[in-house]
Amino acid sequence: MALRLALGPAALFVLGMAYAWPLAFVAAVLSILLLQAPAPPSLRAGGALVATAAGLMLAAWVVFTVLQWFPALYMVAVALWVVGAFNLSVNGRSPLLVVLSLFAGLLIPLLVKTSPQLALLVAAWLPLNLAIAVFATQAMFVVLPASQRTRAKAAGTASGQPAFDPERRLVRMSLVTLPYVLVFFLTDGGAVLTLLIVALLTQQLAASTLAGPKVAGSMLVSNVIGGLAALVCYELVVMAPFFPFMALVTLLACLVLGTWSASGRQDAALAGSAMSTMLILFGGAMAPFAEDTSVAMGTRLLQVGMALAWVLSAFVVVDVLLPERSRALPNWRNSLRRGRGRAARAPGPPG
């Protein structure tokens, strides 16, 4: 798994830098999510996911292009889109589908404000990057197939009904994310990547709220490691701006993080998040879009740090005001269970 998780994203990242297709690092980041699974998506599932992504992006572009002349409705539509994406998350839909929905609801409207043509370009290239990531994942699983033990372990993992209250969790996620989104859009504050990181971290942390500050701290550590790795890679490439050297640096960084992911350590699950952060920051610095060209890596790290601080602080406040709770059984089922309990305790007929 370590080699597969390292080679896939590294190869896509290097190819993207070589051919300079738009948002090339996104394909590498999406491949990380796909390669962490015990098996690749089927061609049918992959095609459906790409088609869904294309539909989401096109719908977002149409909606926000029309609403850009109505600021209040524009912000309401952004908020509703984000809540809809989080609703997919709490109802157990694919994490990748949730990520794509958040991309459509945050990235596209933000770019529409700058340039509808640029937004349309991004809306077209995000599904294409996903298709490239799906194809690369299929190829990596052919070259480096998963072991029988890994497949058996994955097949034996049962996914029961969620133990949390979906409505409560949806409200919690919205309270963390929407204020940041509102301020970001009204003030044009910071890099686009920080807005996406806030939404994605909210989804990841909300799924682990029962672990409390421990999970939040782990997320912070993984993103700090990813940020530092991106900074080291960037500084090395700046010192020796030679394409083969950049490819080697990327491969070595992915190998280190991939080895960590397959190490079996308690914190191994954080490696994927660290690799995603590294490639997002490194890719954004190597091939930025829109007007982010002048943003230095140090500034990017500071912005990501502020986004992390917001999410972690907001969850601390929300945990106090609106703590997570377990899914409650409907009243009629509780009554039925109480009735069965009384019937079981009642004395039987004499005899």
C-alpha positions as CSV (number, residue, x, y, z in Angstrom):
1,M,0.0,0.0,0.0
2,A,2.8,2.4,0.8
3,L,4.3,2.2,-2.7
4,R,0.9,2.5,-4.3
5,L,-0.1,5.5,-2.3
6,A,3.3,7.2,-3.0
7,L,3.7,6.5,-6.7
8,G,0.1,7.3,-7.8
9,P,-0.1,10.9,-6.5
10,A,3.6,11.6,-7.2
11,A,3.2,10.5,-10.8
12,L,0.1,12.6,-11.4
13,F,1.6,15.6,-9.7
14,V,4.7,15.4,-11.9
15,L,2.8,14.8,-15.1
16,G,0.5,17.8,-14.2
17,M,3.5,20.0,-13.7
18,A,5.1,18.8,-17.0
19,Y,2.0,19.3,-19.1
20,A,0.6,22.3,-17.1
21,W,-3.1,21.3,-17.4
22,P,-5.4,23.5,-15.2
23,L,-5.6,22.5,-11.5
24,A,-3.3,19.5,-12.1
25,F,-2.5,19.0,-8.4
26,V,-6.2,18.3,-7.8
27,A,-5.9,15.0,-9.6
28,A,-3.1,14.0,-7.3
29,V,-5.1,15.0,-4.2
30,L,-8.2,13.1,-5.4
31,S,-6.0,10.0,-6.2
32,I,-4.9,9.9,-2.5
33,L,-8.6,9.5,-1.4
34,L,-9.1,6.7,-4.0
35,L,-5.8,4.9,-3.3
36,Q,-6.4,4.6,0.4
37,A,-9.3,2.3,-0.3
38,P,-8.7,-1.5,-0.4
39,A,-9.8,-1.7,-4.0
40,P,-10.3,0.8,-6.9
41,P,-13.7,2.0,-7.9
42,S,-15.3,-0.1,-10.7
43,L,-15.4,1.5,-14.2
44,R,-19.1,2.0,-13.8
45,A,-18.8,3.6,-10.4
46,G,-15.9,5.8,-11.5
47,G,-17.8,6.9,-14.6
48,A,-20.9,7.7,-12.5
49,L,-18.7,9.7,-10.1
50,V,-17.1,11.7,-12.9
51,A,-20.6,12.4,-14.5
52,T,-21.9,13.5,-11.1
53,A,-19.0,15.8,-10.6
54,A,-19.5,17.3,-14.1
55,G,-23.2,17.8,-13.3
56,L,-22.4,19.5,-10.0
57,M,-19.8,21.8,-11.5
58,L,-22.0,22.8,-14.4
59,A,-25.0,23.4,-12.2
60,A,-23.0,25.5,-9.8
61,W,-21.6,27.6,-12.7
62,V,-25.1,28.2,-14.1
63,V,-26.7,29.0,-10.7
64,F,-24.0,31.4,-9.5
65,T,-23.5,33.1,-12.9
66,V,-27.2,34.0,-12.9
67,L,-27.2,35.0,-9.2
68,Q,-24.0,37.1,-9.3
69,W,-26.1,40.3,-9.8
70,F,-28.1,39.6,-6.6
71,P,-25.6,39.5,-3.7
72,A,-28.1,38.5,-1.0
73,L,-29.5,35.6,-3.0
74,Y,-25.9,34.7,-4.0
75,M,-24.9,34.2,-0.4
76,V,-28.1,32.3,0.4
77,A,-27.4,30.0,-2.5
78,V,-23.8,29.4,-1.3
79,A,-25.0,28.6,2.2
80,L,-27.7,26.2,1.0
81,W,-25.2,24.5,-1.2
82,V,-22.7,24.0,1.6
83,V,-25.5,22.6,3.9
84,G,-26.5,20.3,1.1
85,A,-23.0,18.9,0.8
86,F,-22.8,18.4,4.6
87,N,-26.2,16.7,4.4
88,L,-24.7,14.1,2.0
89,S,-21.9,13.6,4.6
90,V,-24.2,12.9,7.5
91,N,-26.3,10.6,5.4
92,G,-23.3,8.4,4.7
93,R,-22.6,9.2,1.1
94,S,-19.2,8.8,-0.5
95,P,-16.6,11.2,1.1
96,L,-15.3,12.0,-2.4
97,L,-18.8,13.0,-3.5
98,V,-19.0,15.3,-0.5
99,V,-15.6,16.8,-1.4
100,L,-16.7,17.4,-5.0
101,S,-19.9,19.0,-3.8
102,L,-18.0,21.4,-1.5
103,F,-15.7,22.3,-4.4
104,A,-18.7,23.1,-6.5
105,G,-20.4,25.2,-3.8
106,L,-17.3,27.1,-2.7
107,L,-14.8,27.3,-5.5
108,I,-17.1,28.0,-8.4
109,P,-19.1,30.9,-6.8
110,L,-15.8,32.5,-5.6
111,L,-14.3,32.3,-9.1
112,V,-17.5,33.5,-10.7
113,K,-17.1,36.8,-8.8
114,T,-13.7,37.2,-10.4
115,S,-14.3,35.9,-13.9
116,P,-17.2,33.6,-15.1
117,Q,-14.8,32.4,-17.9
118,L,-12.2,31.3,-15.3
119,A,-15.0,29.7,-13.3
120,L,-16.2,27.7,-16.3
121,L,-12.6,26.6,-17.1
122,V,-12.3,25.3,-13.5
123,A,-15.8,23.7,-13.6
124,A,-14.7,21.8,-16.8
125,W,-11.3,20.8,-15.5
126,L,-12.3,19.5,-12.0
127,P,-14.3,16.5,-13.4
128,L,-11.4,15.9,-15.9
129,N,-8.9,15.8,-13.1
130,L,-11.2,13.4,-11.3
131,A,-11.3,11.2,-14.4
132,I,-7.5,11.2,-14.6
133,A,-7.4,10.3,-10.9
134,V,-9.8,7.4,-11.4
135,F,-7.8,6.1,-14.4
136,A,-4.5,6.4,-12.5
137,T,-6.0,4.5,-9.5
138,Q,-7.2,1.7,-11.7
139,A,-3.6,1.5,-13.2
140,M,-1.9,1.5,-9.8
141,F,-4.1,-1.3,-8.5
142,V,-3.2,-3.3,-11.6
143,V,0.5,-2.7,-11.2
144,L,0.5,-3.0,-7.4
145,P,-2.6,-5.1,-6.5
146,A,-3.9,-5.2,-2.9
147,S,-3.2,-8.3,-0.9
148,Q,-5.9,-10.9,-0.2
149,R,-5.7,-10.1,3.5
150,T,-6.5,-6.4,2.9
151,R,-9.5,-7.3,0.7
152,A,-10.8,-9.8,3.2
153,K,-10.4,-7.3,6.1
154,A,-12.3,-4.6,4.1
155,A,-15.0,-7.1,3.1
156,G,-15.5,-8.0,6.7
157,T,-16.0,-4.5,7.9
158,A,-19.7,-3.9,8.4
159,S,-21.1,-0.4,8.1
160,G,-24.1,-0.2,10.4
161,Q,-26.5,2.7,10.9
162,P,-25.0,5.9,12.1
163,A,-24.9,6.2,15.9
164,F,-25.1,10.0,15.9
165,D,-28.0,12.3,15.4
166,P,-27.8,13.4,11.7
167,E,-29.8,16.6,12.2
168,R,-27.7,17.7,15.2
169,R,-24.5,17.0,13.4
170,L,-25.6,18.9,10.3
171,V,-26.4,21.9,12.4
172,R,-23.0,21.6,14.2
173,M,-21.1,21.5,10.9
174,S,-23.1,24.4,9.5
175,L,-22.4,26.5,12.6
176,V,-18.6,25.9,12.2
177,T,-18.4,26.5,8.5
178,L,-21.0,29.1,7.4
179,P,-19.7,32.1,9.5
180,Y,-16.2,31.6,8.0
181,V,-17.7,31.3,4.5
182,L,-19.8,34.4,4.9
183,V,-16.9,36.5,6.2
184,F,-14.6,35.1,3.4
185,F,-17.0,36.1,0.6
186,L,-17.8,39.5,2.0
187,T,-14.1,40.5,2.6
188,D,-12.4,38.5,-0.2
189,G,-10.2,37.2,2.5
190,G,-7.2,35.0,1.9
191,A,-6.4,32.2,-0.5
192,V,-9.1,30.1,-2.0
193,L,-7.4,27.0,-0.6
194,T,-8.1,28.1,3.0
195,L,-11.8,28.2,2.3
196,L,-11.8,24.6,1.0
197,I,-9.6,23.5,3.9
198,V,-12.1,24.8,6.5
199,A,-15.0,23.0,4.8
200,L,-13.0,19.7,4.4
201,L,-11.7,19.8,8.0
202,T,-15.2,20.4,9.3
203,Q,-16.4,17.3,7.6
204,Q,-13.5,15.2,8.9
205,L,-13.7,16.5,12.4
206,A,-17.5,16.2,12.6
207,A,-17.2,12.5,11.8
208,S,-14.9,12.0,14.9
209,T,-16.3,14.3,17.5
210,L,-16.8,11.6,20.1
211,A,-13.0,11.5,20.4
212,G,-13.0,15.2,21.3
213,P,-9.8,17.2,21.5
214,K,-7.6,14.2,20.7
215,V,-8.9,14.0,17.1
216,A,-8.7,17.8,16.7
217,G,-5.1,17.7,17.9
218,S,-4.3,14.9,15.5
219,M,-5.8,16.8,12.6
220,L,-3.7,19.9,13.5
221,V,-0.5,17.8,13.7
222,S,-1.2,16.1,10.3
223,N,-1.8,19.4,8.6
224,V,1.2,21.0,10.2
225,I,3.4,18.1,9.0
226,G,1.9,18.4,5.5
227,G,2.5,22.2,5.5
228,L,6.1,21.8,6.7
229,A,6.7,19.1,4.0
230,A,5.3,21.5,1.4
231,L,7.6,24.2,2.6
232,V,10.7,22.0,2.5
233,C,9.8,20.8,-1.0
234,Y,9.2,24.3,-2.2
235,E,12.4,25.7,-0.8
236,L,14.4,22.9,-2.3
237,V,12.9,23.4,-5.7
238,V,13.5,27.2,-5.5
239,M,17.2,26.6,-4.7
240,A,17.5,24.2,-7.7
241,P,14.8,24.9,-10.2
242,F,15.4,21.8,-12.3
243,F,12.4,19.8,-13.4
244,P,13.9,16.3,-12.7
245,F,14.9,17.5,-9.3
246,M,11.4,18.7,-8.6
247,A,10.1,15.3,-9.6
248,L,12.5,13.5,-7.3
249,V,11.7,15.8,-4.4
250,T,7.9,15.1,-4.9
251,L,8.5,11.3,-5.1
252,L,10.6,11.2,-2.0
253,A,8.1,13.3,0.0
254,C,5.3,11.0,-1.1
255,L,7.3,7.9,-0.3
256,V,8.0,9.1,3.2
257,L,4.3,9.9,3.9
258,G,3.2,6.7,2.1
259,T,5.5,4.6,4.3
260,W,4.0,6.3,7.4
261,S,0.5,5.5,6.2
262,A,1.4,1.8,5.9
263,S,3.4,1.6,9.1
264,G,0.6,0.3,11.3
265,R,1.3,3.0,13.9
266,Q,-1.6,4.6,15.8
267,D,-1.1,7.8,13.9
268,A,-0.8,6.2,10.5
269,A,-4.3,7.4,9.4
270,L,-3.0,11.0,9.5
271,A,-0.5,10.4,6.7
272,G,-3.2,10.7,3.9
273,S,-4.3,14.1,5.3
274,A,-0.7,15.3,5.6
275,M,0.0,14.2,1.9
276,S,-3.1,16.0,0.7
277,T,-2.1,19.2,2.5
278,M,1.4,18.9,1.1
279,L,0.3,18.5,-2.5
280,I,-2.4,21.2,-2.2
281,L,0.1,23.8,-0.9
282,F,3.1,22.7,-3.1
283,G,0.9,22.4,-6.2
284,G,-0.7,25.8,-5.5
285,A,2.7,27.4,-5.3
286,M,4.0,25.6,-8.3
287,A,1.0,26.1,-10.6
288,P,-1.3,28.7,-9.1
289,F,-4.4,30.0,-10.8
290,A,-6.3,33.3,-10.8
291,E,-4.4,36.0,-8.9
292,D,-2.7,33.8,-6.4
293,T,0.6,34.0,-8.2
294,S,2.2,36.5,-5.8
295,V,1.2,34.6,-2.7
296,A,4.4,33.3,-1.0
297,M,4.5,29.8,0.6
298,G,5.0,31.4,4.0
299,T,1.8,33.4,3.5
300,R,-0.1,30.3,2.4
301,L,1.0,28.4,5.5
302,L,-0.1,31.3,7.7
303,Q,-3.5,31.3,6.0
304,V,-3.9,27.6,6.4
305,G,-2.9,27.9,10.1
306,M,-5.6,30.6,10.6
307,A,-8.1,28.3,8.9
308,L,-7.1,25.4,11.2
309,A,-7.3,27.7,14.3
310,W,-10.8,28.7,13.3
311,V,-12.1,25.2,12.8
312,L,-10.6,23.8,16.0
313,S,-11.8,26.8,18.1
314,A,-15.2,26.8,16.6
315,F,-15.7,23.1,17.3
316,V,-14.7,23.7,21.0
317,V,-17.4,26.3,21.3
318,V,-20.0,24.2,19.4
319,D,-19.2,21.2,21.6
320,V,-20.1,23.3,24.7
321,L,-23.2,24.9,23.2
322,L,-24.5,22.1,21.0
323,P,-22.7,18.8,21.9
324,E,-23.0,15.7,19.8
325,R,-25.7,13.2,20.7
326,S,-26.5,9.7,19.7
327,R,-29.3,8.9,17.4
328,A,-32.5,8.5,19.4
329,L,-35.1,5.9,18.7
330,P,-38.5,7.2,17.6
331,N,-41.0,7.5,20.5
332,W,-43.3,4.7,19.3
333,R,-40.3,2.3,19.2
334,N,-39.4,3.3,22.8
335,S,-42.9,2.7,23.9
336,L,-43.0,-0.6,22.1
337,R,-39.8,-1.7,23.8
338,R,-41.1,-0.6,27.3
339,G,-44.4,-2.5,26.6
340,R,-42.4,-5.7,25.7
341,G,-40.3,-5.3,28.9
342,R,-43.5,-5.1,31.0
343,A,-45.0,-8.1,29.3
344,A,-41.8,-10.1,29.9
345,R,-41.9,-9.3,33.6
346,A,-45.6,-10.1,34.0
347,P,-46.4,-13.4,35.8
348,G,-47.6,-16.2,33.5
349,P,-51.0,-18.0,33.9
350,P,-51.3,-20.4,36.8
351,G,-50.8,-23.9,35.8
